[in-house]
Amino acid sequence: MIVAIASGKGGTGKTTVSAALASIWKRPVLAVDMDVEEPNLHLFLKPGSVRIEPVYLEVPVLDKALCKLCGACAELCQFKAISLMGAHLLIFPDMCHGCGGCMRICPEGALQKGQRELGVVETGMTADGIPCLTGRLRIGEAMSPPLMGKVRQRMQAMAEKEIRDIIIDAPPGVSCPAMTAVQDADVILLVTEPTPFGLHDLRLAWQAFRPLGKPMGVVINRAGVGDDQVHSFCQEKNLPLLVEIPFRRDIAEHYAHGGILPQLDAGMKATFEELAERLERMATEGVGVSHA
Amino acid sequence: MRELVVISGKGGTGKTSLTAAFAHLAEKNVLCDLDVDAPDLHLIAEPTLQRSGPFLAGHLAEIDPTICTGCGTCKEVCAYGAIHQEEEHFVVDSRHCEGCKVCVALCPEQAIDFPERLCGTWYESDTRFGPMVHAQLDPGQENSGKLVTLLKAKARERASQLGLELILSDGAPGIGCPVISSLSQASLVLLVTEPTPSGLHDLERVAELCRTFRIRSAVLINKADLSPEYEAAIQVFCQAREIPVVGSLPHDSAVTKAMVRGQAVTEGPDTPFGTKVRQIWTDLQPLFEASPSSLSKESKS
């Protein structure tokens, strides 16, 4: 079973919930951080002996001796990564999306395969034996989906090697990176807060993920802080509200010191055990699927 | 013209609430929501729509089934796994199509159309704080960076038409495409952080991003009293990087209360939190004036 923890709004507690769930999960589990722009899950799960492996995108490199300046590559490129300026063919590897089209159509074979580093994939193991997989985007790199693709490949390979459930900490938002992170999930867990911003972005997330036809459930974090509009929304859309995490200063401080919630007190532990059970039921029974 | 861009790396540190407060405190400015994926600033600014338009960016491959002979060349050349076979012919999954045109160029039957892609909507509005430009990217779409660039151009255009000196921009979380686009031409980037492991980790990455693109930055520590240790660690980091810290704000329910009322935290009756925000806004001003990018602009004109 694969659970993706997502949210429209950032900072609602995706990572808090992901780390908490991983720590109390009853079966073997793999924790995956797909928020490659700002990966944080490792700060709470604290995996050791981390292996770091760079990930590359294939970009063109020009062999000037072979280029006849026909401009076919520049004409094809949709991303302004190749430009023909008079007697010079210029390549901007940072703009390249790695489609490989230029290398295919060059009649002279003047474009060879080169590489641009997208970031790294990190693998490690927590003290409790939870394997962790993290994508980390290189600072200055604009494109996260290709790196996320590599994290997905690695995730599938690890899940094939031994049977494990998977918890995916997704990036915020509902654009391409968020959609990429949730596509393999059996259940999508939306973490929100009961405020106007939380509600607005929960609605965006619900609209974006609904066409995928996957069961979705909601966790309200900082319950009691704002108003009750999120509750009404969940009721209206038949979105199961699975658990609420109260707005308490000791919870915020525990998190601020890198703590995992089930370790705070027995009540928190029970909350996340209940969440895990309800997620499991949703995945097996398909509860919470709302069709577009 | 000066532009202040508020970003954070980590989400939920208070970017939007603070941008709204600054918009209330700044006398003449154009407000700009660059979080085109999950925008929230309009919930406080309550814009009255003046103009809107489609955001078209890039293209999308579409196979004409009446021409497709089912040879499969398109599937073979697609680097994104966006093409699959359905009975006799091939079909493009728009969610995975990158718009690279390789299949269009290599289809032996010329069976693939390449229309422009509708990725979202942009808006120009008026608010009680002044004019505002904002947008909504459609779910699952790419090209958020291009939409950010479009909004920034519109903000500059409106500012110069109306003779306004300041653009206040609320940015997106993260360090990827939309955030990189939001940095261009910024006079100052304000990094809003919080004293938590994630806050510090993500601050280090956005600060490095600003350094990479040679954009001046300053730091504001929100919810500062949550962890004195992490607040100290943030101060040490900023000192080592020579990034000015413009101030600290406490973890205060006044922020959420104002949000629920649909107000900036500085609107309505005075609160201790609101007073601190006013002070920070005042302290931020000199950091703008010394901006190299605005200096070079002035020396040109």
Interface residues (C-beta under 8 A of the other chain):
Chain A: G8 K9 G10 G11 T12 T15 D35 E37 E38 N40 L43 F44 L76 Q78 F79 H97 G98 C99 G100 G101 R104 I105 L137 I139 G140 E141 A142 M143 S144 P145 P171 P172 G173 V174 S175 C176 P177 A178 M179 T195 P196 F197 H200 D201 L204 Q207 A208 V225 G226 D227 R249 A252 E253 Y255 A256 H257 G258
Chain B: G9 K10 G11 G12 T13 T16 D37 A38 D40 L43 G58 H59 V77 A79 Y80 R95 E98 G99 C100 K101 V102 A105 L106 L137 P139 G140 Q141 E142 S144 G145 A172 P173 G174 I175 G176 C177 V179 I180 E194 P195 T196 P197 S198 H201 D202 R205 E208 L209 T212 F213 K223 L226 S227 E229 Y230 H251 S253 T256 M259 V260 G262
